[in-house]
Amino acid sequence: IGLFVERFIHYSFMAEHTDLRHIMGVGIAITRGSAASLSFCYSILLLTMSRNLLTKLKEFSVQQYIPLDAHIQFHKIAACTALFFSLLHTVGHIVNFYHVSTQPIEHLRCLTSEVRFSSDYKPGISFWLFETITGSTGVLLFVIMCIIFVFAHPTIRKRAYNFFWATHSLYILLYAISLIHGVARLTGAPRFWIFFIGPGIIFALDKVVSLRTKYIPLDVIETELLPSDVIKIKFYRPPNLKYLSGQWVRLACTTFKTSEFHSFTLTSAPHENYLSCHIKAQGPWTWKLRNYFDPCNYNPEDQPKILLEGPFGGGNQDWYKFEVAVMVGGGIGVTPYASILNDLVFGTSTNRYSGVACKKVYFLWICPSHKHFEWFIDVLRDVEKKDVTNVLEIHIFITQFFHKFDLRTTMLYICENHFQRLAKTSMFTGLKAVNHFGRPDMISFLKFVQKKHSYVSKIGVFSCGPRPLTKSVMTACDDVNKGRKLPYFIHHFENFG
């Protein structure tokens, strides 16, 4: 907005050395102002997609001041802002070209030194739109922009990911044409390169780093079909691959398109000698993958390879930096915690993390019912067995019966509490974890943790799942922090689903 205002004022009151304002009116101020704003927004988009840079920055304290976890949301906001100013810029130029095309030919001779006319030629609006560099490249940019934004719609991205990815790859053409869009200097010297050069170099270097580690072909060690349409894939881990629990990778399969990569969280822990992902079949590619490895269809002789790119930084990877941590997972957002909790109990039970701050972790799992993620119950059961130091406290919140407290639900609740007191395990899951019916009161829970661990200065809160979940956790942290009592809650999040 500041760039728009600055350019608008400049061309409205200060650009007296040209006749642009007299011929085009306020339109020239609008187009130049919107040009500066959209140039900034399109350049910032490159930084939000520099995955290796973001991963590296998350290792430093800079993320306490810059919300790196929200880079995808910021990418969408910057893109929508760029779309708004692009439309404003386009409409402004159409109006400008109309004004220019209606001027007497003698007025146009002093408009710009970059375009020459014969004495008897009067250009119309079609000339300015299609026969000048500014107009023709502007039309191309508008078409490319429309294609990218239409296919970036969430519905299309989910159901036709190939089209989304292919059209998003047009960004290379968009930036290339943008660089030559203003070389004709019809309304002033080109300025897009000023905004683009810094982010462009950073993005290019980031891509070079990705290309050096991209497309690592890995052998599939084992696959297992799990309930709830989930498949577990274990594949070979390269000796030089290092990662943190909570990070994610991009995978492709040689059986399908090798250029089609999808993002998945690693569910294996860093100390394990293999890599694994739990993938829920939701879209065309994941269903195709699950069906391919179905024992009824799978041919062991036709062994595909997994292509890997990454790992990249996740919103939950800094859990080990806090002496006390609260982790909240919902829906498919529990997948990062399969790796984190396994890494946690291994490190604490073997004194591997003797120099690391983490001493207590509260894990809250919010799910409609246990049947939705049976595989994760197996993970928690294994984690509880390994947790010899009682560093982990698990709470499971069942939301399916939240609005159905009938006689059946009441009896289940009574039986569960009775069984928990006698056997110290859940009647439903066999876990030591406490089962709750309904959603957690995050403010009350955070105040309980704050009171119990008043000896620390800060507590890390990590949430992963649907946007409403992470937003509610963030709101709870903000509300508790308003009391200005220590410890202070620092929230990190990642949106899934």
N, C-alpha and C positions, 0 to 999 in steps of 0.2 A: 504493500500500500504506500509505503514511504517513497519507493522508487517511482510509482505512478504519479504521486503528488508532485515530486520534484520535476519530473519531465513535463507534466501538465502545466505547471507554473512557468517553466522555461519557455515552452512553445506558445504559451498564452500571452506572456508579457515581455519576454526578453529577446526573442528571436526576431528582432526588427531588421536584420540585415538581409532577409530574404522576403519574397512575396508569398511564401507558402500560406501564412495565416490569412492574408487578404483574399487569397483565392479559395482555400479549403475551409476557412473558418475554424470553428472549435474542433473540427474533426482531426486536424493535424495534431492538436494537443492530446486528444484521446488516443490516437494510434501510437504516438511516440511514447506516451506514458504506459500504455498497455504493453508495448514492445519491451520496455525495460523490465516490467514485472514478469512477463512470461519468460524472458531470457533468464532471469534469476531462478524462477521456479523449475524450468526444464534443466538447468544446470545442477540445481540441488538434488533433483531426482537421481542423478548419477551417483552421488555420495550415499544416498539411502540404499543403493543396491551394490555397494562395494563390500561384499561379504567378508573378504579377508581382512579389510581394514576394520570393519566393525568387530570382528572376532578378536583382533589384536587389541583394540581399544578397551574391550571388556575386561582385559587383564589388568587394567590400570584404574586408578581412582577417578578418572575423568567421567565415568558413568554415574558418579554421584551428582554431577552437575548437568550432564546431557542424558536425556532419557533414551539410551541406546536400545532398550528393550522394545520401544515403540517405533522402531525404524520403518516397519511395514505400514503402520497407521500413518506415520508422517509422510511416507511415500504416496499414500492415497490422497492425503490432504493436499500435498504439493501438486499432485497430478490434477486434482479437481480445480485448484486455484489456477494452474496453468491453462486448463480448459476454459475457465471463465474469461481470463484475459485474452486468450486466443480468439474466442468468439467476439469479444469486444473489439479486438484488433482487426478482425476480418470485416465486421460491419462498418467500422470506422473507415477502412480503406475503400470499401465499396462506395460509401458516401463521398469520400475524397475524390475518387476517380470520376464519379458522376459530376462533381463540381468542376473538375479540371476539363472534362470532355465538353462542358457547356460554355467554356470561356472562349473569347475571340482568339484567333491564332496569334495575334501580335502580343497578347498577354503571356502566351506560353513560351515565347522565345527567351524570356528572362527568368522563367521558372527554374530551370535546371540546365547546367552546361553539359550534362551527361547524355541528353537526348536531343537530336537535331531533327528539324522538320523542313520539308521543302516549302516554298512560299505559298503554294496553293493547297497544301495538305492539312486537313483538320482532323486529328485523331479522335475517334469515338471511345466510349467506355470499354468496348471489346478489345481495342488496342492496348489500353492500360492493363487489362486483366490477363490477356493471353499472349501479347506480343512484346512484353517487356520482361526482363529478368525478375523484377520484383513481383509482378502480377502472376506470371506463369509458375514460379516457384511457390508463391503464396497459395495458389490453387492446389498444387501438389501436396504442400504441407497440410492444408485443410483436409484433403482426402485421406492422407496417411493418419492424421490425428483422429478422424472419425472412425476409421477402421480399428485402430488400436483401442480406443475407448469403448466401442461397441462390443468387441470381443473380450474386453476385460471385465465385463459384467459378471458378477458372481455365479449366476445361473449357467452362463455359457462356459465359464472357466471350469465349473464342476462337471458338466456333462460333456464338454468337448474341449478337453485340455489341450489337445494338439493344435486346434485352431487358435486358442488363446496364446500358446507359446510361439506359434509361427507368426502371428500378427504382432506380438510384442517384439519380435526380432526386427521389425521394421524400424525400431528406434535408431538403428545405424543410419538408415536412409534419411530419417527425420533430422538428425543432427547434421549430417553432411549437407543437406539442402538448406538448412537454417544458416549455415556458414556462408553460403553464396546468395542468400535471399536479399541481403542489403547491399551487395557490391555495386548495384546500379546507382546508388546514392540519390534516388529520386526525392527522398524526404530528409536526407541527412546521411552522415557517415555511419557505416555499420558498427554496431556496438555489441552484438551477440557474442563475438569472440572474447570480449573482455570478461564476461561472466563465465564463459564455457571453458576457457583455457586451463584454469586451476582444477576444477572438478574433472574435466576431460582427461588430463594427465593422470590424476589419481585413479580414475576408473580404468584407464588403459593399463596402468601398472598392476592394478588389482586383477585384471583379466589375464595378464601375463603370468602372475603367480598361480592363478587357477589352472591355466593351461599346462603348467609344469607338473601339477599334481592331478590333473584331470584324467578321467577315463582309465583308472587303474582296474584292469580286469582281475577279478577275484573268483576263486573256485567256491561253489556252494558245497558246504560240508554236510548240512542236514536241513531238512524242512519238516515242519509239523503243522498239520491242520488242527486248529483249536476251535472251541465253541464260539458262538457269536460272530461267525464269519471272519475269524482272525487266522492269519498264517504267521508262524514263526520261522524266520530264515536265519540260519547260521552260516557265515561264510568266512573265508580265510582272512586273517589279519596280517597285513604286511609288517615285517619286523621294524621298519622305521616309522610306522604310523603311531603318533601320540595324540591323545585326546583327553578331554575332561568329561566326567559323568554329567549328563544333562545337555551335551552338544548333539548336533544333528548333521546328517549327510544327505547328499542327493544321489539317488540310485537309478540305474537303468539296467535293463536285462537284454543280453545279446539275442535272445529268442525273439524279442519284439524290436521296435525301433531303437537303435542305439543312441539316437539323438534325443530321445524322450526321457528326461530325467524328472524324478519326483522326490520331494523332500520327506525324510523320515527321521525320527529321533532314534538314536542308538539305545538299545535296552541292555546291551552288555556293559559290564563294568571295565574300567581301564586295566585292572589287574588280570583280566581273563585273556587267554591267548587266541581268542576268536572274536568276531564281530557278530552282532545279532540285531535284528529289528522285528518287532511285532507289528504287523501291517493288517489293518482292518479293511475288508473289501467294501468300498463305498462308491468308487467311480469305475469307469470302464477299464482303466489300466490295472487297478488293484484286483478287480474281479477276474481279469484275464490271467493275472499272476497266480491267484489262488486256484483257479481252475486248471492251470497248467501243471501245478505241483500236486494236484489231487492224485492220490495213489491209484485211483481207477483209470486215470488218463496218462499218468507220468511214465515215461520211458527212461530208465536209469542210464541207458547208453547215450541218450541225447542230452548230455549234461551241459546246461547253459552256464554262462559266467555272469557275474554281477559287476557292472561298471560303477565305480565309486568316485564321487567328487566331494572333497571336504577333508576333515570335519570343520563345521562352522560353529560360532559361538551361540549359545542358547541363553534364554533369560534366567535359567536355573543353575548355571554352572558355577556361580560364586557362593554356593551354600557353605563351603568349607571355611570361608573367611569369617564366619560368625560363631561365637561361642554357643549361642542359642539360636535355633532356626525354627520357623513355622512354615510348613509346606502344605499347600492346598491344591488338590488335583480333582478335576471333574471331567467326565466323559473320556474321550480319547486323550485328554490332557494328562492322564496318569502315566503315559509311557516314559517321560523323562525320569520319573521317580523309580521306575524299575531299575535303572542304572544307578541312580543316586543312592537309593537305600541300600543296594547291594554293596556299593563302594563304601558307604558309611560304615556298615557293620564289619566289613572286612578290615577296614583301616583301624577301627577302634579295638577290635578283638585281637589284632596282631600287633598293636602299638605302631602301626605304620604311620599314623597321624599324630605321633607324640608331639610334634612341633606345630600342629594345626589347631586352630581355635575351637573347632566344633566339639561340644561336650554334651549337648542335648538337642534332640530334634523331635518336634511334634508334627506328625503327618495326619492330615485330614483328607479322607477320601469321600467324595460326594458322588453318589451314583443312584440311579432309579431303583436298582435291585442288584443282588449279588450275581444274578444270572447274566448280566450284561458283560461282565469282564471276569469270567472264571479263571482265565490265565493269570490275571493279576493277583488273585487270591493265592494261587500257587507260589507266586513270587513273594508275597508277604509271608506266607507260611515258612518258606526257606529263609527269609530274612530274620524272622523271629527266632528260628533255631540257632542262627549264627550270632545273634545279639546277646553275647554273654555279659556285656557291661551295662545292659539296660539303658543304652543311649537313646533308644527309640521308643516313642509312645504313639500308638496308632489309634485313631478314632475313625469309625466308618459311619457315614450318615446315609440312611436309606430314605429317599425322597418319594418313593412310589406311593406310600400310604400317608403322605403328608395331609391330604384332605379327606382321608377315608378312615377316620378313627371309629370304626364300627366294633361290634363285639369280637369279630375274628381278629382284627388288628390288635385290640386290647389284650386278648388272650396270648397272641404271639409276643407282645411286648412283655407281659408278665412272665411267660415261660422263658423268654430269653434272659431276663434279669435274674430269675431264679437259677437257671442253668449256669449263668456267668458267675454267680456267687459261689456255687458249689464246686464247679469244675474249673473255674478260672479261665474258661474258654467259651467261645461263642457256639451256640447250638446250631447256627446256620453255616458258619464257615470253619469252625474248629480253630479259629485264631484266638490269641489272647486279646486282640483288639476289642475295644468297647464299641458296641453297636448302638446307634441312635436312630430314632425315627423322626424324620423331618430335616430341615436345613439348619446348619450351624448358625448360632448367633455370634458372628465374628467379633463384634465389639466386646461382648462379655468374655469371649475366649481370650482375646488379646489382652484384656485387662487382667485376667487370671494369670496369664503368662508373665505379664509385666510385674505383677505383685510377687510372683514366685521367684523371679529372677531379677530382683531389683539391684543386684550387685554388678550387673553388666551395664554398659553405657548404650549399647545398641543391639537390636535383635533383627535378624534378616527374615523377611516374610516373602515367600516364593509361591506364586500361584500360576496354574497352567490349566487351560480349558476354554470354554466358550467365553465370549466377550463379557456377558452379564456377570459371570463368576469373577473374573479378574477385576472388573470394575467395582463389584461389591466389596472385594477384599481391599482394594485401594481406598475406597471410601471409608472403610472401617479403620484402616491405618491412619488416615488423615484425621478422623474423629478422635481417636485415642491420642494422637500426637498433639492435638490442640490443648490437652491438659498440661502440656509442658512438664510432664514427669518422665524421669528416666526409668527404664531404658527407652530409647527412641526407636520406632519401627521404620525400617527401610524396606520398601517394597520393590520386588523384581517380578516381572510377569512375562508370560508368553501365551498368545491366543491360538487355540486349536479349535477347529470346527466352525 
